[in-house]
Amino acid sequence: MQPELAADPEASLSAVFVSEISSLTAPMLAAWIEKGHRIAAVVVPGPRPGKQSSFSTWRRRQRRRPILARYLGHRHPPLIEFGPPYDWAELGRQLGALEADLLICFGFRGLIPQTVLRLFLRGGLNLHPALLPQYRGPHPIHRLVIDGKHEIHGGVTLHKMTPAFDQGDILAQVALSIEDWHSAATVSAAIARAMARLVADAAPEHCRGRLTGMPQPSGEYVWAQLERSPLIVGGESSSDHVARLCRIIGPSVAVNVLVNGKPVRLAQPILRPRPVTGKASMQRWGVVAFDCADGRVVHLAYNRLTRLLMQLQRKLGSVGQRRPALPIRKFGSTD
C-alpha cells in the first residue's frame, strides 16, 4: 500500500536512502535533514553469505559510526543491511512498513525492482555522477577522465528510476567546474556538494509536484564501463592528461606505461615536462621516465610507499574545502 502525501505542500517528507555511508554520501543525508525532512532508513551494503562475522564486515560497520556522528550528530537513521543474494521481497516488506514518500539511491550496482519502487508514492530517484544522457553506466567518473570529456559531461544528475539503467526522466543537474577535476579529493568533494544540493532542493520540489522532469532524448550515447584491457599511456597522451589520470583514477585503476614491453604502474608526476627525447621509457630508483605527446615526464612508480602518500594527499585535500554552491539546472519546473 502506498503512503499518502501530506495535504500540506510544505510538510516534511520522509525518504529511504539506498547508499553506503561515507564522506561522499553523508552530506546529502545531512542536507535532507537540515531542510526539515526525515530519513526513514538507509539501506546499506550487507555482508555476503558466510561473512556476517568477518573482520571486513566488522570494519565496514565501524567506519560508518564516526561519519554519521560527524554529519548527523545524534540523529542516526535506522540502517538496513542488504547484501547478496538479494531478497527483494523481504526488503520490500521492511520498506513498506516505513511508509516513506520516496526512495533516493546512489551507487547501487543493480536495478531496484518496480515492486519496491511502487511502495513509494513518489517512486525512486537516482543520483548519477555524470550529465545524462551521456555516460550512463557503472563507471562514469573513470570513463570521463579517461576519455577527456570531464569538462563537458562532468556533473551529477538527479533522475527518476525506471526498469533500465540511468534512463529515467531528468529532474535536475549540477555541472562540475574545471577546478573540481584536480584530484580524487576535489572530485569527491564536488560530487558530495552537488548531491547534497540536488537532494535538498530538487527532490522535495519533485515530491510536491513542482518539478516534473524531462524525458531523456533518444540516441546513441557513451556507456561508461571500464575495459578489461590494461590502461596504457605514452606518446599519444598529453602530460596533463596522464597526470590527471594518476591523480583522479590512479588510486583505484592502474595507469601504466610500457617499459621494455611490460606495464609499470604510475603514481603522481614529480617533474614538469621537458622536451621529447625519443628515448625509450625507463624505470630506475622508484621513478619512471617516458615521453608524452608534449614532453618527457618523470613519475613515481606505484608501490606501497607511494600508495600511502596518495592516501595522505587525498585526506589532506578533502579537509577545509569550501566553495560557492554550484548552480543547479532544473527540468520541468512548474513555478
Salt bridges, closest charged atoms under 4 A:
GLU10 OE1 - ARG208 NH1 3.74
GLU10 OE2 - ARG210 NH2 2.31
GLU20 OE2 - ARG60 NE 3.45
GLU20 OE1 - ARG64 NE 2.76
GLU81 OE2 - ARG61 NE 2.80
GLU81 OE2 - ARG64 NH1 3.47
GLU90 OE2 - ARG93 NH2 2.66
ASP147 OD1 - ARG143 NH2 2.61
GLU151 OE2 - HIS150 NE2 3.99
ASP166 OD2 - HIS128 ND1 3.60
ASP166 OD1 - HIS159 NE2 3.81
ASP180 OD1 - ARG193 NH2 3.38
ASP180 OD1 - ARG323 NH1 2.91
ASP201 OD1 - LYS35 NZ 3.72
ASP201 OD2 - ARG197 NE 2.71
GLU205 OE2 - LYS330 NZ 2.67
ASP291 OD1 - ARG296 NH1 2.90
